[in-house]
Amino acid sequence: MTRAAKKKKSGINKDYMGYVFILPFVIVFIAFVLYPIAYTFWLSLTDTQLMSGVSGRFVGLDNFQALYNTPAFRTSITNTWLLWVLGFTPQIGFALVLAYMFTNSTLKLRGTGIFKALYYLPNLLMPATVAALFATYLTRFGPVNQAIIAIGLVDDSIAFLDTPLWARLTVTFIGWWMWFGQTTIIMVAGMTTISPALYESAMLDGASQPKMFWRITLPLIKPILLFVLVTALIGGLQSFDIPFLLTNGRGDPQGSIMTMNIFMYLRRSSVMGDIGSAASVSVVLFFMSSIVALVLFGLFREKDKD
Amino acid sequence: MKKWFLFCLAIVGVIVFAACSGNAEEVGGIRDDGTLWGELSIMSFMNDPMALGVYFTEYHPDVEINFIMTGMEGGAYQTALQQILSAGANVPDIVMLDAGFVRQFVESPFLMDISHLLPAANALEIYQFTLDAGMEAGQLRAISHQAAPGVMYYRRSLAQRYFGTDDPAVIQNYFRDMDAMIESAQRIREISNGETFTISSHIELSNLFFANRSTPWIVNNRLMHDDPVLAQYLDVARVFRDSGLEAEIGTWSGEWHAGMNDTMVDAHGNPRQIFSYFLPTWGIFILMPNAGDTDGDWAAIPGPLPYHWGGAWFAIPVDAPNPEVAKAFLEFVFTEDVMTKWATGYFSNERLRQIDPSLAEVFGLAAGDFLSSARVVRNTSAAMVGTDTYYFLGGQNPHDVFALAAPNVSLENLQASDFIMNAAFTEAVTQYLEDNLTREQAMQSFIDSALIGLPAGITPN
């Protein structure tokens, strides 16, 4: 090999520096993301119990079969989706309307900054605080019951957190209340990227406000909508803190707010600490999230092609 | 540059190896001359063991206490403990176990046999029910310094109004059993025109019924949902609900606390009172700071059924790195001298700071804890006269009542699954009382909910 060729090879070797720079990330990624995911998959195929003191045995898909045969798990899937749909629908609706109003120059709204901050405020509260707050408001003799009796809405107090319907509505209301501000901010960011020239042209053509919203705003913020939808969906499927803290930590009344994550926690905190079974719930959740996210991406892409 | 790359890899390798490799060095033990040395790590959710640990170091200056405090909120403590003990890494020498999960660990293979403490326990006359909770397969695996028998705290002024007396002996007769309690509760409702509720909700009674089940929750892989005591609970709860004898407010809620100081108003804004609270020994420390103007207007009686609520147990993990010192520590704690000092408030923060000046102010044991030793309770009970708790109960010695209640408590039926079963059943009762479910549906709802937390193979039939 000639000296020149050696020098050239030595020059190529400089690329190793790049590996050195990404090494910390790779190590952290492997240690805290890849390994836990792989280990969770492995655990889901075993009967590992924390309190047994012995290693779990490989049981194939037994944990998944057991889940399929557990009515409470099926209920938890229904609850998870129901709570997400009920909470997300008004959340995205409010966010779209508010963001449109905030960004619409023809409306000339004042003090939008204050409102944005106020709407975002609930998102800064800890879920534990929010759950404690609502649990206090909604007791039998609590302020909400006192208020609705005082104004004559009802004759007697309502057991909000002991009634499945009210408990579900409370969780969805909290989800909406905590997150619509955040979604509004993201929507505002998306809408401000739309060129005002488009609206000006539309106005010259005599387009109404609703028409401009449906024909200009909505199509152009589709990528932002997809982002919100996917992140909200993943967050919604992982719902745990509020329904867990609002009642007795078991998703009651009657398991009406028992989400998949609460079910997973109940398996994990079972008498024997069934982490193999809990991991199988996690794997189902993983596939469910992935499939739905892929479907959403696909749907949006299809429409883009159109 | 290749050398750079290899150097970085080597550094990372060293770090990973150092992180993964355990410390195989001996961390403590007993020297040939009998002195103890090394680190004694204690994992706890309460401050008590730290205070005792500091006092222990006065006698064993070569022992260093490493106190690991973890909160119990949302099951954080037992979750962490499960992980640590099952992984066998960073295992403490002493762990504290709450009544809610003591059996879960006692029934596991993670705790050491500490039966060598039984002679000391017998000498101290440790209440049998606290020993029963720590026994498994003929071994003592956890031992409690506290006893938490439940009693019925009631308002003296309300008792005067509805029964013409506030004498605990007479009031106990009015609440001697469940039938008498229902009768007395109806009397309270009638005379007060419904302004005074006997209890806050059926949840107050749940511990009483659970503690008096005729069988454990699980027998031969069968969920014992048809225990007659559970049926009685449903019957009594229904009477309390339908007759307006309970306030229908949850334990630990704002109204529950307001009922302690007569500031509770119902949903219509009408003032309401709660006659009694079913709380254990430590309940007096819940009542006192919330009592407000009702301070001194309280008394305590054993109530209709013996029960317990709470308590904490000491245990040594089998993988404890310093088991000899851990054993010596428990032998030190379970002596008449230390327990007597504990009961009489000797372990004040000031006293402990004489041993360790850097000790934080939160560590110290005030007088008044009801300990598990009947012998110590008997010998120190007189010291409670004139204390805050004595005046809070209108001149009644709380330890006399607790000592009356404690021998009747049984924890023979306590199992690892109790905390799950009790929560699931209480919720089913609530649904039944709210008329959201029929009795049969409520029972099925309980079974479905309970099975989530039970091992496979346990059935209701």
Interface residues (C-beta under 8 A of the other chain):
Chain A: N13 K14 Y16 M17 Y19 V20 L23 I27 Q49 L50 M51 S52 G53 A66 T70 P71 A72 A135 T136 T139 R140 F141 G142 N145 Q146 I149 A150 D156 S157 A159 D162 T163 P164 F244 L245 N248 G249 R250 D252 P253 Q254 G255 F263 L266 R267 R268 S269 S270 V271 M272 G273 D274
Chain B: M1 K2 W4 F5 C8 L9 V12 G74 G75 Q78 T79 Q82 Q83 S86 Q104 F105 E107 S108 P109 F110 A247 E248 I249 G250 S253 G254 E255 M264 V265 D266 A267 H268 G269 R272 A416 S417 I420 A423 A424 E427 T430 Q431 E434 N436 L437 S445 D448 S449 L451 I452 G453 L454 P455 A456
